[in-house]
Amino acid sequence: MDEQQETRSGFLLKNFIRGIIWLVVVVVAFILAEEYIQGTFEREIGHLQDRPAILYSIFFGSEVVFGIIPPVLFMTTWKMLMGMELYDYVFNLLVLTVLSFIAGVIGYYLGRGFSKTRLYRKISYKYLHQYNKQLRRYGSFLVLVGALTPLPFSATCMMAGSVNIPLKEFLWVCASRIFYFLIYGWIVWSFPTLFS
């Protein structure tokens, strides 16, 4: 049991460190490209400032479809390109957190529904059998890792639904997604001042 816990902790820590490295790369790239982006896309940025629903929609779509675009890119975009005050930034983080949570629940139900199809049984038998065993073994822990690290959150939620992790347990673990946005949001907000 202790060995399994160490493995879980190591897995979580390894992915968290990867996430911090990815975050630093994204923020440094934005700092270096900020002047060029603002000069080149000034009109588009102004359009997005006036219509944040566009960015929310893109983010939500990405979160539902396996988390194609990392949330950190949206945080960085709002902070650096739109020059927000802390209050506005926190509000946007709150909206992103809620949208991400909803996308995770949708992913859970998509996975649950898909697991009842003949196609899923065929794919599962051929390709996913070993992963389903691991998901059952680690249970909600994989959802926790997906919620706290850059692993695709929606994908882990779909897998949780496909192996029928109890909904109540899933929702409690899903709520840890708040910490992802708190930690990474704080880093995105503070990072430029740390190196100025």
C-alpha positions in Angstrom: 0.0 0.0 0.0 2.8 2.4 0.9 4.6 1.6 -2.4 1.4 2.3 -4.3 1.0 5.6 -2.4 4.6 6.6 -3.3 3.9 5.8 -6.9 0.8 7.9 -6.9 2.6 10.8 -5.2 5.5 10.5 -7.7 3.1 10.5 -10.6 1.3 13.6 -9.3 4.6 15.4 -8.5 6.1 14.6 -11.9 3.1 15.9 -13.8 2.9 19.0 -11.6 6.6 19.8 -12.3 6.0 19.3 -16.0 3.1 21.8 -15.7 5.2 24.4 -14.0 7.9 24.0 -16.8 5.2 24.4 -19.5 3.8 27.4 -17.7 7.2 29.1 -17.6 7.7 28.4 -21.3 4.3 29.9 -22.2 4.8 33.0 -20.0 8.3 33.7 -21.3 7.1 33.2 -24.9 4.3 35.7 -24.3 6.6 38.2 -22.7 9.0 38.0 -25.6 6.2 38.1 -28.2 3.9 40.6 -26.4 5.0 43.7 -28.3 4.8 42.0 -31.7 1.4 40.4 -30.9 -0.1 43.7 -29.7 1.2 45.6 -32.7 0.2 43.0 -35.3 -3.2 41.9 -33.8 -4.2 45.2 -32.1 -7.6 45.2 -33.8 -8.4 41.6 -33.0 -7.3 42.0 -29.3 -9.6 45.0 -29.0 -12.4 42.9 -30.5 -11.8 40.1 -27.9 -11.7 42.6 -25.1 -15.2 43.8 -26.0 -16.5 40.3 -26.4 -15.0 37.9 -23.8 -17.7 35.4 -24.6 -15.7 34.4 -27.7 -12.7 33.4 -25.6 -15.0 31.6 -23.1 -16.6 29.7 -25.9 -13.2 28.6 -27.4 -12.0 27.6 -23.9 -15.2 25.6 -23.1 -15.0 23.8 -26.5 -11.4 23.0 -25.9 -12.1 21.7 -22.4 -14.9 19.4 -23.6 -12.8 18.1 -26.5 -9.9 16.6 -24.5 -8.5 20.0 -23.4 -6.8 20.7 -26.7 -5.7 24.2 -25.6 -4.1 24.4 -22.1 -6.0 26.8 -19.8 -2.7 28.5 -19.1 -2.8 30.1 -22.5 -6.1 31.7 -21.8 -4.9 33.0 -18.4 -1.8 34.4 -20.0 -3.8 36.0 -22.9 -6.1 37.8 -20.4 -3.3 38.9 -18.2 -0.7 40.1 -20.7 -2.6 41.1 -23.8 -5.6 42.6 -22.3 -3.9 44.4 -19.4 -6.6 43.5 -16.8 -6.8 44.7 -13.3 -6.6 42.0 -10.6 -10.4 42.1 -10.0 -11.1 41.4 -13.7 -8.4 38.7 -13.9 -9.9 36.9 -10.8 -13.3 37.1 -12.3 -12.1 35.6 -15.5 -10.3 32.8 -13.6 -13.5 32.1 -11.8 -15.4 31.8 -15.1 -12.7 29.5 -16.5 -12.8 27.3 -13.4 -16.6 26.9 -13.6 -16.5 26.2 -17.3 -13.7 23.6 -16.8 -15.7 21.9 -14.0 -18.8 21.8 -16.2 -16.7 20.4 -19.2 -15.3 17.7 -16.8 -18.9 16.6 -15.8 -19.9 16.6 -19.5 -16.8 14.5 -20.2 -17.8 12.1 -17.4 -21.2 11.6 -18.9 -19.8 11.2 -22.4 -17.5 8.5 -21.2 -20.3 6.8 -19.3 -22.6 6.9 -22.4 -19.9 5.8 -24.8 -18.9 2.9 -22.5 -22.4 1.3 -23.2 -21.9 1.3 -27.0 -20.8 -1.7 -29.0 -18.0 0.3 -30.5 -16.5 1.1 -27.1 -16.6 -2.6 -26.1 -14.8 -3.5 -29.3 -12.2 -0.8 -28.8 -11.9 -1.5 -25.1 -11.3 -5.2 -25.8 -8.6 -4.6 -28.4 -6.8 -1.5 -27.2 -8.0 -0.1 -23.8 -8.1 -3.2 -21.6 -4.8 -2.4 -19.8 -5.8 1.2 -19.3 -9.2 0.4 -17.9 -7.5 -1.9 -15.4 -5.2 1.0 -14.3 -8.1 3.4 -14.0 -10.1 1.0 -11.9 -6.9 0.4 -9.8 -6.2 4.1 -9.3 -9.8 5.2 -9.4 -10.4 8.9 -8.7 -6.7 9.5 -8.3 -6.2 9.8 -12.0 -9.0 12.4 -12.1 -7.2 14.2 -9.4 -4.0 14.2 -11.4 -5.9 15.4 -14.4 -7.5 18.2 -12.3 -4.2 19.4 -10.8 -1.7 19.0 -13.7 -1.5 19.7 -17.4 -2.8 16.2 -18.3 -6.0 16.6 -20.3 -8.7 17.0 -17.7 -11.6 16.2 -19.8 -10.0 13.0 -21.1 -9.4 11.7 -17.5 -13.1 12.6 -16.8 -14.2 10.6 -19.8 -12.2 7.6 -18.6 -13.7 8.0 -15.1 -17.2 7.9 -16.6 -16.3 4.9 -18.8 -15.4 2.8 -15.8 -18.3 4.1 -13.8 -16.5 5.8 -10.9 -19.4 6.8 -8.6 -20.7 10.3 -9.5 -20.5 11.7 -6.0 -16.9 10.6 -5.6 -16.1 12.0 -9.0 -17.6 15.4 -8.3 -15.6 15.7 -5.0 -12.4 15.0 -6.8 -13.4 17.2 -9.7 -13.7 20.1 -7.3 -9.9 20.0 -6.9 -9.8 21.7 -10.3 -10.2 25.0 -8.3 -6.6 24.5 -7.0 -5.3 24.2 -10.6 -6.7 27.6 -11.5 -5.7 29.2 -8.2 -2.1 28.0 -8.4 -1.5 28.6 -12.1 -3.5 31.8 -12.1 -1.4 33.2 -9.3 1.8 32.2 -11.1 0.6 33.8 -14.4 -0.3 37.0 -12.5 2.9 37.1 -10.5 5.5 35.8 -13.0 6.2 39.0 -14.9 6.8 40.9 -11.7 9.2 38.3 -10.4 11.6 38.9 -13.3 11.1 42.7 -13.8 
